[in-house]
Amino acid sequence: MKINQALTLVSPAGGLGNKATVEKSARDATVSFGETLGQAMKDVNNLQQEAGKAVNQMIVGQDVDLHDVMIAVEKAKTSFDLLMEIRNKTVDAYRELMRIQV
């Protein structure tokens, strides 16, 4: 049985569903790798901007807890490191595919 046939039998809620509803939810659930990576880059950028704002607030003397600033900075750093690892693994996979002889 193909996956599309199985999806027509069961709706996302677990009960029986009609084919149009299941196909629409399957289309909505599919997101390309490029879109996912683009969203991840936007999220990392937002975290870095928030960390920068927190650091600036602390520097100018606003009432900001140091631990909140450090948490924001570490969140931004960790998310950036993760994004870089995803990029590195993707480039490695691409290079490996290019080495395959047909």
N, C-alpha and C positions, 0 to 999 in steps of 0.2 A: 504494500500500500504506500502510495506516495504521501509526502507530508501535506500537500494541499488537500488531498482527499481526507486525511485525518482531521485537518482543520475544519473541514466543512461539517464534520460530524459533531464536533464539540465546540461550544462557544467559549470565550475567555473566562466567563463566570463559572464554568464547570458543568453547565447544563447543556441540553441540546439547543442548538441555535440554527438560524437560517444561514444559507450560504453567503448572501450579500453582507450580512453583519460580520461574519467571520473573515471574509476576504478583505473588507474595509479595515478591520482591526489588525489584520496581518500586514496590510500596506502601511498603516500608521506605525506599526512596530518596527518596520525595517528602516534603518537609518544607515547611510553609507559610512564607511570608515573615515572619509574626508570630512563629513559633517560632524562626526563624533570628535575627531581631532581638532577641528575648528572650534567647537564648543569648549573643548578642554583648554585650548589656548586662551579663549576669552575668559574662562573661569580663573586661570592662572594670572592673567593680566589684572582682573578685578581684585584678586587677593593681594597682588603686589601693590596696587594702588591704595588699597585699604591699609596695608602695612606702612606705606609711605606717609599716608595721612596721620596714622597713629604716631609715627616717629616725629613728624613735624609738630603735632600737638604737644608732645612731650618736650621737644626742644624749645618751643616758645613759652613753655611754662603753664600750659593749660592743665586743668585737673584731670589727669589721665593716670591710671594705675600702671606701674612699670610692668607688672606681670601680664596685663592685657596687651601692652605693646610687644612684649617678647612673644606672646602666643601668636599674635598677628604676623610677626616677622617669621616665626618658625613655620606657621601654616603656609606662608608664601614660599618659603625656601623648600619645604617638603614637596609642595605641589609642583614647583618648578623642577626639582630633581626628578620627580616621577615622570613629568612630561619629557624631560631630556632622555630618560631611560627608554621611554616608549619610542621616541624618535630614533635613538641609537639601534634598538632592536628592529625597527622597521627598515632602517637603512641596511642593517646586516642581512635581513631576510631578502631584501631587494637584490643585494650583491650576490647572495647565494643563488637566487633564481637566475641571475644573469650568467652565472658560471655553469649552469646546467646545459649540457650539450644535447641537442635534439637530433 
